[in-house]
Amino acid sequence: MTQSMSDATSHAKVLAIRLPLQDKALLLPYSMVAEVASLSLRPQEGGFLGGVEWRGVRIPVFSLERACGQSMEILAGRVRLAVLYGVSNPAKRPYYALALSGMPRTESITAAQLTQTDDAEAQGACALFGMPATLGGELVFMPNIQELEAWMDGVETH
């Protein structure tokens, strides 16, 4: 019985979204994304880029690349962002945004399509990117959202 339940789980489809960063991609459940939008931003230095107005609410914007010490030029003006639902403490941070480097892609995936990787690039990646895996031959990272939001608590300034 355990084997058949495991097989059923590995073949259950989940709607996911691949968020393109500068040279990596995050893979998240589609249900975490409130919207992908191009919004005006005057970026600050570091991983916390500042805040933007989105649907009448001011939300914080973060760059994982910058947080991990990578250089990433973000020009003032309209920036493509993934607006995500806050998970750890929605009363404090109901939404936040991650800066993107391209158009996200939604896809239906199964656990069987994901494989852990020991790719050299993946092993040297910053912990904020999360667990590396391959999906369709491409390297993706699945972040630990609670850890990511805990990091945000430490860098967000008002």
Steps between C-alpha positions, in 0.01 A plus 500: 500500500783739582655451158178581315444812713858604425443439129180704511683786673789500252255521207263761646524819297567833670479837327836672549660821382860542393624847597806606296775673693821633349666160449273266695133407522283456807223241495199579717144376531285716275267567795774711667493760222248781528608666175790566266515871431724775366511770766698821553792459738788717615730221617717529808832320543504147639245222509213720620422720199232717661126507470244536222130580487299200388119500504497782754741324736870574551699177474872429549713391204803272525779379273630153584802553274607809692423332832744227400776745408455485123508821301171583339426831337143610559421830335248742643172472315268214418624166628342156452406357837338185634262604778479211746270427790668518841494163674681523834327808637228625260376756754844668494588443134197389296690550173854555381666509160807345342681672213499288184726491195247369252150364452385227739372172362222288647506125462331190636760278661520179698747408774636233265616774259721662767837349577750612762826615352862518604575743218807713588307823435223384732741407779657846497166681509395724785278330760220755435438340160406177675517139390640440152333257262473436131174529314495419131881507493514852646629600842232647729500598867216443743536751783408432861239776530516521881880549486466751217240703689711484821790649300264773374411588860868570563568721198176689444517860616225756502 
